Amino acid sequence: MHISIGTELMDDEVFWKDMALKLPLKLKNLMIVIEGTFWLMVLHWLLGNCKAPLELLQFPRSNCIDDEYLCIITQYAKRIGTLKRLALARRTRVTSEGMRRALMVLESVTKTGEWVDNDDNLR
């Protein structure tokens, strides 16, 4: 599933929490494309309420992702237990320590923008 959001919904807590609850319970691959800055709180609202067993999470244009974002992502991964791969934008603010910590929970993290995979099970 590909979600593309404009900045007018960036501070809409109800929207993000509701969206998280409505994600299909069979969803394995989620790509989020946000115009402008992707707020840390938005990720908290989304993943904190998400029950979908995601295996792949992608943020191809979110250059603002840093270690705090990775912390929220790894908390989701620990809670749900299915998230294996994370694809980040080419330019992020993730430190080597943040990457090391994320890789303690996730199988792989790439900074190529999108995960290219022919595995039909992730669609």
Backbone atoms as SQL, in Angstrom:
CREATE TABLE atoms (id INTEGER PRIMARY KEY, chain TEXT, resi INTEGER, resn TEXT, atom TEXT, x REAL, y REAL, z REAL);
INSERT INTO atoms VALUES
  (1, 'A', 1, 'MET', 'N', 0.855, -1.167, 0.000),
  (2, 'A', 1, 'MET', 'CA', 0.000, 0.000, 0.000),
  (3, 'A', 1, 'MET', 'C', 0.899, 1.228, 0.000),
  (4, 'A', 2, 'HIS', 'N', 0.508, 2.209, -0.766),
  (5, 'A', 2, 'HIS', 'CA', 1.257, 3.453, -0.902),
  (6, 'A', 2, 'HIS', 'C', 0.356, 4.574, -0.388),
  (7, 'A', 3, 'ILE', 'N', 0.830, 5.305, 0.607),
  (8, 'A', 3, 'ILE', 'CA', 0.093, 6.443, 1.151),
  (9, 'A', 3, 'ILE', 'C', 0.868, 7.701, 0.809),
  (10, 'A', 4, 'SER', 'N', 0.196, 8.645, 0.171),
  (11, 'A', 4, 'SER', 'CA', 0.798, 9.929, -0.157),
  (12, 'A', 4, 'SER', 'C', -0.051, 11.021, 0.493),
  (13, 'A', 5, 'ILE', 'N', 0.550, 11.795, 1.376),
  (14, 'A', 5, 'ILE', 'CA', -0.186, 12.759, 2.188),
  (15, 'A', 5, 'ILE', 'C', 0.358, 14.170, 1.984),
  (16, 'A', 6, 'GLY', 'N', -0.549, 15.131, 1.880),
  (17, 'A', 6, 'GLY', 'CA', -0.170, 16.538, 1.808),
  (18, 'A', 6, 'GLY', 'C', -0.001, 17.116, 3.205),
  (19, 'A', 7, 'THR', 'N', 0.585, 18.273, 3.283),
  (20, 'A', 7, 'THR', 'CA', 0.891, 18.887, 4.578),
  (21, 'A', 7, 'THR', 'C', -0.343, 19.306, 5.368),
  (22, 'A', 8, 'GLU', 'N', -1.491, 19.447, 4.725),
  (23, 'A', 8, 'GLU', 'CA', -2.693, 19.880, 5.448),
  (24, 'A', 8, 'GLU', 'C', -3.170, 18.855, 6.472),
  (25, 'A', 9, 'LEU', 'N', -2.734, 17.603, 6.369),
  (26, 'A', 9, 'LEU', 'CA', -3.123, 16.575, 7.329),
  (27, 'A', 9, 'LEU', 'C', -2.028, 16.289, 8.356),
  (28, 'A', 10, 'MET', 'N', -0.971, 17.053, 8.320),
  (29, 'A', 10, 'MET', 'CA', 0.189, 16.761, 9.141),
  (30, 'A', 10, 'MET', 'C', -0.093, 16.820, 10.644),
  (31, 'A', 11, 'ASP', 'N', -0.995, 17.661, 11.075),
  (32, 'A', 11, 'ASP', 'CA', -1.240, 17.772, 12.517),
  (33, 'A', 11, 'ASP', 'C', -2.596, 17.211, 12.919),
  (34, 'A', 12, 'ASP', 'N', -3.184, 16.366, 12.073),
  (35, 'A', 12, 'ASP', 'CA', -4.510, 15.817, 12.320),
  (36, 'A', 12, 'ASP', 'C', -4.397, 14.463, 13.033),
  (37, 'A', 13, 'GLU', 'N', -4.335, 14.517, 14.353),
  (38, 'A', 13, 'GLU', 'CA', -4.154, 13.308, 15.154),
  (39, 'A', 13, 'GLU', 'C', -5.256, 12.284, 14.907),
  (40, 'A', 14, 'VAL', 'N', -6.499, 12.718, 14.825),
  (41, 'A', 14, 'VAL', 'CA', -7.624, 11.806, 14.604),
  (42, 'A', 14, 'VAL', 'C', -7.475, 11.076, 13.266),
  (43, 'A', 15, 'PHE', 'N', -7.085, 11.797, 12.230),
  (44, 'A', 15, 'PHE', 'CA', -6.887, 11.185, 10.913),
  (45, 'A', 15, 'PHE', 'C', -5.866, 10.054, 10.983),
  (46, 'A', 16, 'TRP', 'N', -4.703, 10.321, 11.571),
  (47, 'A', 16, 'TRP', 'CA', -3.618, 9.337, 11.603),
  (48, 'A', 16, 'TRP', 'C', -3.966, 8.128, 12.451),
  (49, 'A', 17, 'LYS', 'N', -4.581, 8.354, 13.600),
  (50, 'A', 17, 'LYS', 'CA', -4.968, 7.232, 14.450),
  (51, 'A', 17, 'LYS', 'C', -6.041, 6.390, 13.775),
  (52, 'A', 18, 'ASP', 'N', -7.004, 7.067, 13.136),
  (53, 'A', 18, 'ASP', 'CA', -8.069, 6.358, 12.430),
  (54, 'A', 18, 'ASP', 'C', -7.501, 5.565, 11.252),
  (55, 'A', 19, 'MET', 'N', -6.579, 6.169, 10.509),
  (56, 'A', 19, 'MET', 'CA', -5.959, 5.480, 9.378),
  (57, 'A', 19, 'MET', 'C', -5.233, 4.229, 9.859),
  (58, 'A', 20, 'ALA', 'N', -4.505, 4.350, 10.959),
  (59, 'A', 20, 'ALA', 'CA', -3.766, 3.200, 11.491),
  (60, 'A', 20, 'ALA', 'C', -4.703, 2.042, 11.803),
  (61, 'A', 21, 'LEU', 'N', -5.848, 2.358, 12.382),
  (62, 'A', 21, 'LEU', 'CA', -6.800, 1.319, 12.750),
  (63, 'A', 21, 'LEU', 'C', -7.493, 0.709, 11.534),
  (64, 'A', 22, 'LYS', 'N', -7.528, 1.443, 10.433),
  (65, 'A', 22, 'LYS', 'CA', -8.202, 0.953, 9.225),
  (66, 'A', 22, 'LYS', 'C', -7.273, 0.259, 8.234),
  (67, 'A', 23, 'LEU', 'N', -5.980, 0.218, 8.524),
  (68, 'A', 23, 'LEU', 'CA', -5.070, -0.492, 7.626),
  (69, 'A', 23, 'LEU', 'C', -5.442, -1.974, 7.631),
  (70, 'A', 24, 'PRO', 'N', -5.441, -2.602, 6.468),
  (71, 'A', 24, 'PRO', 'CA', -5.834, -4.022, 6.386),
  (72, 'A', 24, 'PRO', 'C', -4.954, -4.904, 7.274),
  (73, 'A', 25, 'LEU', 'N', -5.569, -5.847, 7.942),
  (74, 'A', 25, 'LEU', 'CA', -4.834, -6.729, 8.843),
  (75, 'A', 25, 'LEU', 'C', -3.931, -7.710, 8.110),
  (76, 'A', 26, 'LYS', 'N', -4.032, -7.754, 6.787),
  (77, 'A', 26, 'LYS', 'CA', -3.142, -8.600, 5.991),
  (78, 'A', 26, 'LYS', 'C', -2.054, -7.784, 5.291),
  (79, 'A', 27, 'LEU', 'N', -1.991, -6.485, 5.571),
  (80, 'A', 27, 'LEU', 'CA', -1.018, -5.606, 4.925),
  (81, 'A', 27, 'LEU', 'C', 0.403, -5.963, 5.359),
  (82, 'A', 28, 'LYS', 'N', 1.279, -6.155, 4.377),
  (83, 'A', 28, 'LYS', 'CA', 2.667, -6.528, 4.650),
  (84, 'A', 28, 'LYS', 'C', 3.653, -5.429, 4.275),
  (85, 'A', 29, 'ASN', 'N', 3.309, -4.594, 3.290),
  (86, 'A', 29, 'ASN', 'CA', 4.226, -3.597, 2.742),
  (87, 'A', 29, 'ASN', 'C', 3.542, -2.241, 2.734),
  (88, 'A', 30, 'LEU', 'N', 4.108, -1.279, 3.440),
  (89, 'A', 30, 'LEU', 'CA', 3.537, 0.068, 3.497),
  (90, 'A', 30, 'LEU', 'C', 4.596, 1.091, 3.121),
  (91, 'A', 31, 'MET', 'N', 4.264, 1.915, 2.132),
  (92, 'A', 31, 'MET', 'CA', 5.133, 3.020, 1.732),
  (93, 'A', 31, 'MET', 'C', 4.407, 4.316, 2.069),
  (94, 'A', 32, 'ILE', 'N', 5.098, 5.203, 2.774),
  (95, 'A', 32, 'ILE', 'CA', 4.518, 6.480, 3.160),
  (96, 'A', 32, 'ILE', 'C', 5.319, 7.594, 2.503),
  (97, 'A', 33, 'VAL', 'N', 4.605, 8.402, 1.709),
  (98, 'A', 33, 'VAL', 'CA', 5.219, 9.549, 1.045),
  (99, 'A', 33, 'VAL', 'C', 4.522, 10.793, 1.567),
  (100, 'A', 34, 'ILE', 'N', 5.280, 11.659, 2.210),
  (101, 'A', 34, 'ILE', 'CA', 4.755, 12.879, 2.815),
  (102, 'A', 34, 'ILE', 'C', 5.388, 14.080, 2.137),
  (103, 'A', 35, 'GLU', 'N', 4.554, 15.054, 1.784),
  (104, 'A', 35, 'GLU', 'CA', 5.089, 16.311, 1.254),
  (105, 'A', 35, 'GLU', 'C', 5.604, 17.133, 2.425),
  (106, 'A', 36, 'GLY', 'N', 6.790, 17.669, 2.294),
  (107, 'A', 36, 'GLY', 'CA', 7.351, 18.484, 3.364),
  (108, 'A', 36, 'GLY', 'C', 7.886, 17.646, 4.502),
  (109, 'A', 37, 'THR', 'N', 7.877, 18.207, 5.699),
  (110, 'A', 37, 'THR', 'CA', 8.423, 17.546, 6.874),
  (111, 'A', 37, 'THR', 'C', 7.452, 16.506, 7.411),
  (112, 'A', 38, 'PHE', 'N', 7.962, 15.365, 7.751),
  (113, 'A', 38, 'PHE', 'CA', 7.193, 14.276, 8.328),
  (114, 'A', 38, 'PHE', 'C', 7.407, 14.323, 9.830),
  (115, 'A', 39, 'TRP', 'N', 6.401, 14.756, 10.548),
  (116, 'A', 39, 'TRP', 'CA', 6.534, 14.975, 11.982),
  (117, 'A', 39, 'TRP', 'C', 6.686, 13.678, 12.750),
  (118, 'A', 40, 'LEU', 'N', 7.515, 13.722, 13.774),
  (119, 'A', 40, 'LEU', 'CA', 7.733, 12.581, 14.646),
  (120, 'A', 40, 'LEU', 'C', 6.416, 12.127, 15.279),
  (121, 'A', 41, 'MET', 'N', 5.593, 13.069, 15.694),
  (122, 'A', 41, 'MET', 'CA', 4.326, 12.727, 16.346),
  (123, 'A', 41, 'MET', 'C', 3.397, 11.975, 15.394),
  (124, 'A', 42, 'VAL', 'N', 3.430, 12.304, 14.105),
  (125, 'A', 42, 'VAL', 'CA', 2.602, 11.601, 13.124),
  (126, 'A', 42, 'VAL', 'C', 2.984, 10.119, 13.085),
  (127, 'A', 43, 'LEU', 'N', 4.269, 9.841, 13.076),
  (128, 'A', 43, 'LEU', 'CA', 4.722, 8.455, 13.069),
  (129, 'A', 43, 'LEU', 'C', 4.285, 7.753, 14.356),
  (130, 'A', 44, 'HIS', 'N', 4.340, 8.451, 15.460),
  (131, 'A', 44, 'HIS', 'CA', 3.879, 7.895, 16.741),
  (132, 'A', 44, 'HIS', 'C', 2.385, 7.564, 16.669),
  (133, 'A', 45, 'TRP', 'N', 1.570, 8.486, 16.144),
  (134, 'A', 45, 'TRP', 'CA', 0.132, 8.244, 16.024),
  (135, 'A', 45, 'TRP', 'C', -0.144, 7.049, 15.111),
  (136, 'A', 46, 'LEU', 'N', 0.577, 6.993, 14.010),
  (137, 'A', 46, 'LEU', 'CA', 0.345, 5.941, 13.021),
  (138, 'A', 46, 'LEU', 'C', 0.795, 4.568, 13.534),
  (139, 'A', 47, 'LEU', 'N', 2.058, 4.441, 13.888),
  (140, 'A', 47, 'LEU', 'CA', 2.574, 3.130, 14.290),
  (141, 'A', 47, 'LEU', 'C', 2.123, 2.724, 15.694),
  (142, 'A', 48, 'GLY', 'N', 1.843, 3.697, 16.538),
  (143, 'A', 48, 'GLY', 'CA', 1.361, 3.380, 17.879),
  (144, 'A', 48, 'GLY', 'C', -0.011, 2.743, 17.875),
  (145, 'A', 49, 'ASN', 'N', -0.767, 2.938, 16.799),
  (146, 'A', 49, 'ASN', 'CA', -2.118, 2.398, 16.695),
  (147, 'A', 49, 'ASN', 'C', -2.255, 1.331, 15.616),
  (148, 'A', 50, 'CYS', 'N', -1.198, 1.087, 14.874),
  (149, 'A', 50, 'CYS', 'CA', -1.225, 0.148, 13.762),
  (150, 'A', 50, 'CYS', 'C', -1.208, -1.298, 14.254),
  (151, 'A', 51, 'LYS', 'N', -2.136, -2.094, 13.737),
  (152, 'A', 51, 'LYS', 'CA', -2.194, -3.512, 14.079),
  (153, 'A', 51, 'LYS', 'C', -1.820, -4.394, 12.893),
  (154, 'A', 52, 'ALA', 'N', -1.581, -3.779, 11.739),
  (155, 'A', 52, 'ALA', 'CA', -1.193, -4.531, 10.544),
  (156, 'A', 52, 'ALA', 'C', 0.170, -5.172, 10.764),
  (157, 'A', 53, 'PRO', 'N', 0.339, -6.416, 10.345),
  (158, 'A', 53, 'PRO', 'CA', 1.612, -7.121, 10.528),
  (159, 'A', 53, 'PRO', 'C', 2.611, -6.792, 9.421),
  (160, 'A', 54, 'LEU', 'N', 3.028, -5.540, 9.370),
  (161, 'A', 54, 'LEU', 'CA', 3.940, -5.106, 8.309),
  (162, 'A', 54, 'LEU', 'C', 5.252, -5.871, 8.367),
  (163, 'A', 55, 'GLU', 'N', 5.751, -6.227, 7.195),
  (164, 'A', 55, 'GLU', 'CA', 7.067, -6.838, 7.066),
  (165, 'A', 55, 'GLU', 'C', 8.060, -5.841, 6.472),
  (166, 'A', 56, 'LEU', 'N', 7.531, -4.893, 5.692),
  (167, 'A', 56, 'LEU', 'CA', 8.351, -3.884, 5.030),
  (168, 'A', 56, 'LEU', 'C', 7.700, -2.525, 5.212),
  (169, 'A', 57, 'LEU', 'N', 8.484, -1.550, 5.655),
  (170, 'A', 57, 'LEU', 'CA', 8.028, -0.181, 5.836),
  (171, 'A', 57, 'LEU', 'C', 8.979, 0.718, 5.065),
  (172, 'A', 58, 'GLN', 'N', 8.405, 1.624, 4.230),
  (173, 'A', 58, 'GLN', 'CA', 9.230, 2.448, 3.349),
  (174, 'A', 58, 'GLN', 'C', 8.896, 3.929, 3.499),
  (175, 'A', 59, 'PHE', 'N', 9.938, 4.753, 3.552),
  (176, 'A', 59, 'PHE', 'CA', 9.827, 6.213, 3.598),
  (177, 'A', 59, 'PHE', 'C', 10.765, 6.784, 2.534),
  (178, 'A', 60, 'PRO', 'N', 10.421, 6.691, 1.257),
  (179, 'A', 60, 'PRO', 'CA', 11.358, 7.039, 0.184),
  (180, 'A', 60, 'PRO', 'C', 11.734, 8.511, 0.083),
  (181, 'A', 61, 'ARG', 'N', 10.931, 9.422, 0.638),
  (182, 'A', 61, 'ARG', 'CA', 11.236, 10.847, 0.499),
  (183, 'A', 61, 'ARG', 'C', 11.361, 11.580, 1.824),
  (184, 'A', 62, 'SER', 'N', 11.371, 10.875, 2.917),
  (185, 'A', 62, 'SER', 'CA', 11.393, 11.513, 4.233),
  (186, 'A', 62, 'SER', 'C', 12.827, 11.691, 4.716),
  (187, 'A', 63, 'ASN', 'N', 13.433, 12.794, 4.289),
  (188, 'A', 63, 'ASN', 'CA', 14.818, 13.094, 4.665),
  (189, 'A', 63, 'ASN', 'C', 14.972, 13.441, 6.141),
  (190, 'A', 64, 'CYS', 'N', 13.872, 13.753, 6.808),
  (191, 'A', 64, 'CYS', 'CA', 13.926, 14.175, 8.213),
  (192, 'A', 64, 'CYS', 'C', 14.065, 13.004, 9.181),
  (193, 'A', 65, 'ILE', 'N', 13.986, 11.787, 8.701),
  (194, 'A', 65, 'ILE', 'CA', 14.071, 10.619, 9.588),
  (195, 'A', 65, 'ILE', 'C', 15.427, 10.602, 10.297),
  (196, 'A', 66, 'ASP', 'N', 15.366, 10.490, 11.615),
  (197, 'A', 66, 'ASP', 'CA', 16.589, 10.430, 12.417),
  (198, 'A', 66, 'ASP', 'C', 16.450, 9.301, 13.441),
  (199, 'A', 67, 'ASP', 'N', 17.308, 9.284, 14.427),
  (200, 'A', 67, 'ASP', 'CA', 17.319, 8.208, 15.412),
  (201, 'A', 67, 'ASP', 'C', 16.023, 8.138, 16.223),
  (202, 'A', 68, 'GLU', 'N', 15.386, 9.291, 16.473),
  (203, 'A', 68, 'GLU', 'CA', 14.117, 9.284, 17.212),
  (204, 'A', 68, 'GLU', 'C', 13.022, 8.574, 16.415),
  (205, 'A', 69, 'TYR', 'N', 12.979, 8.800, 15.111),
  (206, 'A', 69, 'TYR', 'CA', 12.015, 8.107, 14.246),
  (207, 'A', 69, 'TYR', 'C', 12.292, 6.603, 14.280),
  (208, 'A', 70, 'LEU', 'N', 13.581, 6.240, 14.198),
  (209, 'A', 70, 'LEU', 'CA', 13.940, 4.818, 14.246),
  (210, 'A', 70, 'LEU', 'C', 13.498, 4.183, 15.558),
  (211, 'A', 71, 'CYS', 'N', 13.540, 4.924, 16.628),
  (212, 'A', 71, 'CYS', 'CA', 13.110, 4.413, 17.925),
  (213, 'A', 71, 'CYS', 'C', 11.624, 4.045, 17.878),
  (214, 'A', 72, 'ILE', 'N', 10.791, 4.899, 17.311),
  (215, 'A', 72, 'ILE', 'CA', 9.359, 4.619, 17.192),
  (216, 'A', 72, 'ILE', 'C', 9.138, 3.413, 16.275),
  (217, 'A', 73, 'ILE', 'N', 9.891, 3.347, 15.185),
  (218, 'A', 73, 'ILE', 'CA', 9.757, 2.235, 14.246),
  (219, 'A', 73, 'ILE', 'C', 10.155, 0.924, 14.919),
  (220, 'A', 74, 'THR', 'N', 11.237, 0.922, 15.671),
  (221, 'A', 74, 'THR', 'CA', 11.663, -0.318, 16.320),
  (222, 'A', 74, 'THR', 'C', 10.723, -0.701, 17.463),
  (223, 'A', 75, 'GLN', 'N', 10.108, 0.271, 18.125),
  (224, 'A', 75, 'GLN', 'CA', 9.096, -0.048, 19.138),
  (225, 'A', 75, 'GLN', 'C', 7.920, -0.772, 18.488),
  (226, 'A', 76, 'TYR', 'N', 7.473, -0.277, 17.326),
  (227, 'A', 76, 'TYR', 'CA', 6.408, -0.956, 16.579),
  (228, 'A', 76, 'TYR', 'C', 6.863, -2.367, 16.212),
  (229, 'A', 77, 'ALA', 'N', 8.094, -2.492, 15.697),
  (230, 'A', 77, 'ALA', 'CA', 8.612, -3.799, 15.272),
  (231, 'A', 77, 'ALA', 'C', 8.620, -4.786, 16.444),
  (232, 'A', 78, 'LYS', 'N', 9.013, -4.333, 17.613),
  (233, 'A', 78, 'LYS', 'CA', 9.027, -5.212, 18.783),
  (234, 'A', 78, 'LYS', 'C', 7.610, -5.598, 19.201),
  (235, 'A', 79, 'ARG', 'N', 6.692, -4.633, 19.140),
  (236, 'A', 79, 'ARG', 'CA', 5.310, -4.880, 19.571),
  (237, 'A', 79, 'ARG', 'C', 4.601, -5.849, 18.636),
  (238, 'A', 80, 'ILE', 'N', 4.740, -5.646, 17.325),
  (239, 'A', 80, 'ILE', 'CA', 4.030, -6.470, 16.337),
  (240, 'A', 80, 'ILE', 'C', 4.791, -7.760, 16.032),
  (241, 'A', 81, 'GLY', 'N', 6.105, -7.660, 15.944),
  (242, 'A', 81, 'GLY', 'CA', 6.922, -8.843, 15.745),
  (243, 'A', 81, 'GLY', 'C', 7.101, -9.319, 14.311),
  (244, 'A', 82, 'THR', 'N', 6.616, -8.544, 13.329),
  (245, 'A', 82, 'THR', 'CA', 6.719, -8.981, 11.931),
  (246, 'A', 82, 'THR', 'C', 7.600, -8.102, 11.067),
  (247, 'A', 83, 'LEU', 'N', 7.868, -6.879, 11.489),
  (248, 'A', 83, 'LEU', 'CA', 8.631, -5.943, 10.660),
  (249, 'A', 83, 'LEU', 'C', 10.076, -6.411, 10.538),
  (250, 'A', 84, 'LYS', 'N', 10.496, -6.635, 9.288),
  (251, 'A', 84, 'LYS', 'CA', 11.826, -7.158, 9.018),
  (252, 'A', 84, 'LYS', 'C', 12.706, -6.165, 8.281),
  (253, 'A', 85, 'ARG', 'N', 12.079, -5.374, 7.397),
  (254, 'A', 85, 'ARG', 'CA', 12.870, -4.496, 6.532),
  (255, 'A', 85, 'ARG', 'C', 12.338, -3.067, 6.567),
  (256, 'A', 86, 'LEU', 'N', 13.276, -2.134, 6.469),
  (257, 'A', 86, 'LEU', 'CA', 12.967, -0.717, 6.481),
  (258, 'A', 86, 'LEU', 'C', 13.738, -0.061, 5.350),
  (259, 'A', 87, 'ALA', 'N', 13.037, 0.707, 4.524),
  (260, 'A', 87, 'ALA', 'CA', 13.676, 1.450, 3.434),
  (261, 'A', 87, 'ALA', 'C', 13.526, 2.940, 3.723),
  (262, 'A', 88, 'LEU', 'N', 14.656, 3.607, 3.819),
  (263, 'A', 88, 'LEU', 'CA', 14.678, 5.045, 4.103),
  (264, 'A', 88, 'LEU', 'C', 15.135, 5.817, 2.879),
  (265, 'A', 89, 'ALA', 'N', 14.922, 7.118, 2.910),
  (266, 'A', 89, 'ALA', 'CA', 15.391, 8.006, 1.847),
  (267, 'A', 89, 'ALA', 'C', 16.914, 7.958, 1.778),
  (268, 'A', 90, 'ARG', 'N', 17.431, 8.327, 0.645),
  (269, 'A', 90, 'ARG', 'CA', 18.891, 8.313, 0.453),
  (270, 'A', 90, 'ARG', 'C', 19.598, 9.198, 1.474),
  (271, 'A', 91, 'ARG', 'N', 18.994, 10.336, 1.762),
  (272, 'A', 91, 'ARG', 'CA', 19.581, 11.267, 2.739),
  (273, 'A', 91, 'ARG', 'C', 18.679, 11.313, 3.962),
  (274, 'A', 92, 'THR', 'N', 19.179, 10.821, 5.061),
  (275, 'A', 92, 'THR', 'CA', 18.453, 10.896, 6.325),
  (276, 'A', 92, 'THR', 'C', 19.396, 11.464, 7.375),
  (277, 'A', 93, 'ARG', 'N', 18.879, 11.613, 8.563),
  (278, 'A', 93, 'ARG', 'CA', 19.689, 12.113, 9.673),
  (279, 'A', 93, 'ARG', 'C', 20.033, 10.988, 10.649),
  (280, 'A', 94, 'VAL', 'N', 19.925, 9.765, 10.195),
  (281, 'A', 94, 'VAL', 'CA', 20.198, 8.605, 11.034),
  (282, 'A', 94, 'VAL', 'C', 21.702, 8.496, 11.279),
  (283, 'A', 95, 'THR', 'N', 22.072, 8.334, 12.546),
  (284, 'A', 95, 'THR', 'CA', 23.481, 8.168, 12.900),
  (285, 'A', 95, 'THR', 'C', 23.866, 6.694, 12.782),
  (286, 'A', 96, 'SER', 'N', 25.142, 6.429, 12.823),
  (287, 'A', 96, 'SER', 'CA', 25.596, 5.031, 12.772),
  (288, 'A', 96, 'SER', 'C', 25.123, 4.282, 14.017),
  (289, 'A', 97, 'GLU', 'N', 25.054, 4.957, 15.153),
  (290, 'A', 97, 'GLU', 'CA', 24.540, 4.327, 16.374),
  (291, 'A', 97, 'GLU', 'C', 23.051, 4.009, 16.236),
  (292, 'A', 98, 'GLY', 'N', 22.289, 4.930, 15.666),
  (293, 'A', 98, 'GLY', 'CA', 20.868, 4.676, 15.429),
  (294, 'A', 98, 'GLY', 'C', 20.660, 3.500, 14.488),
  (295, 'A', 99, 'MET', 'N', 21.486, 3.420, 13.457),
  (296, 'A', 99, 'MET', 'CA', 21.405, 2.307, 12.506),
  (297, 'A', 99, 'MET', 'C', 21.752, 0.998, 13.204),
  (298, 'A', 100, 'ARG', 'N', 22.776, 1.025, 14.034),
  (299, 'A', 100, 'ARG', 'CA', 23.177, -0.181, 14.767),
  (300, 'A', 100, 'ARG', 'C', 22.038, -0.682, 15.648),
  (301, 'A', 101, 'ARG', 'N', 21.385, 0.239, 16.362),
  (302, 'A', 101, 'ARG', 'CA', 20.267, -0.135, 17.237),
  (303, 'A', 101, 'ARG', 'C', 19.089, -0.678, 16.429),
  (304, 'A', 102, 'ALA', 'N', 18.796, -0.054, 15.304),
  (305, 'A', 102, 'ALA', 'CA', 17.686, -0.528, 14.463),
  (306, 'A', 102, 'ALA', 'C', 17.961, -1.935, 13.954),
  (307, 'A', 103, 'LEU', 'N', 19.207, -2.202, 13.592),
  (308, 'A', 103, 'LEU', 'CA', 19.564, -3.520, 13.066),
  (309, 'A', 103, 'LEU', 'C', 19.585, -4.609, 14.145),
  (310, 'A', 104, 'MET', 'N', 19.480, -4.213, 15.391),
  (311, 'A', 104, 'MET', 'CA', 19.329, -5.201, 16.460),
  (312, 'A', 104, 'MET', 'C', 17.903, -5.757, 16.470),
  (313, 'A', 105, 'VAL', 'N', 16.966, -5.005, 15.882),
  (314, 'A', 105, 'VAL', 'CA', 15.557, -5.402, 15.856),
  (315, 'A', 105, 'VAL', 'C', 15.127, -5.840, 14.460),
  (316, 'A', 106, 'LEU', 'N', 15.603, -5.129, 13.434),
  (317, 'A', 106, 'LEU', 'CA', 15.212, -5.397, 12.050),
  (318, 'A', 106, 'LEU', 'C', 16.276, -6.218, 11.340),
  (319, 'A', 107, 'GLU', 'N', 15.856, -6.984, 10.334),
  (320, 'A', 107, 'GLU', 'CA', 16.818, -7.766, 9.555),
  (321, 'A', 107, 'GLU', 'C', 17.662, -6.879, 8.649),
  (322, 'A', 108, 'SER', 'N', 17.041, -5.839, 8.071),
  (323, 'A', 108, 'SER', 'CA', 17.806, -4.961, 7.188),
  (324, 'A', 108, 'SER', 'C', 17.184, -3.578, 7.105),
  (325, 'A', 109, 'VAL', 'N', 18.056, -2.605, 6.913),
  (326, 'A', 109, 'VAL', 'CA', 17.664, -1.212, 6.709),
  (327, 'A', 109, 'VAL', 'C', 18.450, -0.730, 5.496),
  (328, 'A', 110, 'THR', 'N', 17.752, -0.154, 4.536),
  (329, 'A', 110, 'THR', 'CA', 18.417, 0.372, 3.348),
  (330, 'A', 110, 'THR', 'C', 18.138, 1.867, 3.234),
  (331, 'A', 111, 'LYS', 'N', 19.077, 2.574, 2.631),
  (332, 'A', 111, 'LYS', 'CA', 18.910, 4.006, 2.392),
  (333, 'A', 111, 'LYS', 'C', 18.941, 4.249, 0.877),
  (334, 'A', 112, 'THR', 'N', 18.157, 3.459, 0.165),
  (335, 'A', 112, 'THR', 'CA', 18.093, 3.565, -1.294),
  (336, 'A', 112, 'THR', 'C', 16.800, 4.214, -1.773),
  (337, 'A', 113, 'GLY', 'N', 15.971, 4.660, -0.859),
  (338, 'A', 113, 'GLY', 'CA', 14.712, 5.295, -1.238),
  (339, 'A', 113, 'GLY', 'C', 13.550, 4.332, -1.213),
  (340, 'A', 114, 'GLU', 'N', 13.662, 3.224, -1.928),
  (341, 'A', 114, 'GLU', 'CA', 12.595, 2.228, -1.962),
  (342, 'A', 114, 'GLU', 'C', 13.222, 0.850, -1.941),
  (343, 'A', 115, 'TRP', 'N', 12.479, -0.099, -1.424),
  (344, 'A', 115, 'TRP', 'CA', 12.933, -1.484, -1.415),
  (345, 'A', 115, 'TRP', 'C', 12.520, -2.115, -2.728),
  (346, 'A', 116, 'VAL', 'N', 13.454, -2.616, -3.460),
  (347, 'A', 116, 'VAL', 'CA', 13.161, -3.296, -4.714),
  (348, 'A', 116, 'VAL', 'C', 13.240, -4.782, -4.440),
  (349, 'A', 117, 'ASP', 'N', 12.090, -5.439, -4.575),
  (350, 'A', 117, 'ASP', 'CA', 12.022, -6.850, -4.239),
  (351, 'A', 117, 'ASP', 'C', 10.964, -7.510, -5.124),
  (352, 'A', 118, 'ASN', 'N', 11.266, -8.646, -5.633),
  (353, 'A', 118, 'ASN', 'CA', 10.322, -9.365, -6.484),
  (354, 'A', 118, 'ASN', 'C', 9.514, -10.389, -5.708),
  (355, 'A', 119, 'ASP', 'N', 9.574, -10.348, -4.396),
  (356, 'A', 119, 'ASP', 'CA', 8.880, -11.299, -3.562),
  (357, 'A', 119, 'ASP', 'C', 7.390, -10.969, -3.542),
  (358, 'A', 120, 'ASP', 'N', 6.582, -11.764, -4.188),
  (359, 'A', 120, 'ASP', 'CA', 5.140, -11.515, -4.271),
  (360, 'A', 120, 'ASP', 'C', 4.453, -11.606, -2.923),
  (361, 'A', 121, 'ASN', 'N', 5.081, -12.230, -1.945),
  (362, 'A', 121, 'ASN', 'CA', 4.464, -12.373, -0.622),
  (363, 'A', 121, 'ASN', 'C', 4.406, -11.057, 0.130),
  (364, 'A', 122, 'LEU', 'N', 5.151, -10.052, -0.314),
  (365, 'A', 122, 'LEU', 'CA', 5.158, -8.767, 0.402),
  (366, 'A', 122, 'LEU', 'C', 4.182, -7.766, -0.175),
  (367, 'A', 123, 'ARG', 'N', 3.455, -8.115, -1.164),
  (368, 'A', 123, 'ARG', 'CA', 2.524, -7.162, -1.779),
  (369, 'A', 123, 'ARG', 'C', 1.176, -7.198, -1.137);
